[in-house]
Amino acid sequence: MSLDNRPQYSGGCQCGAVRFHVEGVLGDASVCHCRMCQKASGNFYLPLVSVRQARLTWTRGEPKRFRSSSAASRGFCAECGTPLTYEAPDGVALAIAAFDDPAAIRPTVQWGTEARLPYADEIAALPGHDTLEDQEATSFLATLVSYQHPDHDTESWPPEGFSR
């Protein structure tokens, strides 16, 4: 919380080239199954939260935008491709997973259900395993070095010695 008791959030893209800060109450959080959101996210659906009632500030870089329809643009990181925004005449929505603490933002409604993939509701019933349970990947994972930006603001990025 800020000094004036307004909630604050931060987030950004995978590589850290684009970071944002949101101050104020978030709006509706939703999951959109429409085909345009599927393609924009490269996923089964796109979880978004409205920030139109809050103050959004780009604190490092800014998204590149693609005009996906006559009514909306999609913002993404030009460096790593992370989907970041849905921008329409009624305001901006941010991709929930781009927040540093996405678990704090719970969707309350689904849209575009006419395009919901037929197996999307069955995913939760699939067997689940922790990453390290994959014995065949153990040696690979032991040597893995992540270049992903951490889930918090950093004074500078990328770290010294890192190259994109």
PyMOL commands that set and color helices and strands:
alter all, ss='L'
color gray80, all
select helices_A, chain A and resi 35-41+96-98+102-104+113-115+120-125+131-133+135-143
alter helices_A, ss='H'
color red, helices_A
select strands_A, chain A and resi 8-12+19-23+29-32+46-50+55-60+64-67+73-76+83-88+91-95+109-111
alter strands_A, ss='S'
color yellow, strands_A
deselect
rebuild
show_as cartoon
